[in-house]
């Protein structure tokens, strides 16, 4: 197992950020795998060569279930990628490790609940509440970054 450098080990906030970020990236991979499995099960392929390999060109088509998976994945990209930037910069501001961990945990849980609500079609407003809750730590981190960097603009 590769050990983090001693300098990195000193930054408890960055290690916490790294843990939660890795969980989120793995979650995105799981959604991608689910999307592929739904494509195969529903025989709904985006590319003619895939359709040909799996029964014929008539299977080069869209499917509502595949599109739902794709929307969940796109929503992850629209939200997790900014979190990765904000969390990395926020980690450099020397925040309280406990407060930082709460930020990362709330975002991570919010995104996991959002995905579950999306893929399992949970009753509204579960998905939108999860989305909104996950946005709170992002706005908090963005505000703290702006406050810390305002003197340099």
Secondary structure, DSSP 8 states (H G I E B T S, - for coil): -----HHHHH-HHHHHHHHHHHHHHHHHHHHHHHHHHHHHHHT-BSSHHHHHHTT-GGGBS--HHHHHHHHHHHHHHHHHHHHHHHHHHHHTTT--HHHHHHHHHHHHHHHHHHHHHHHTT--TTHHHHHHHHHHHHHHHHHHHHHHHHGGG-
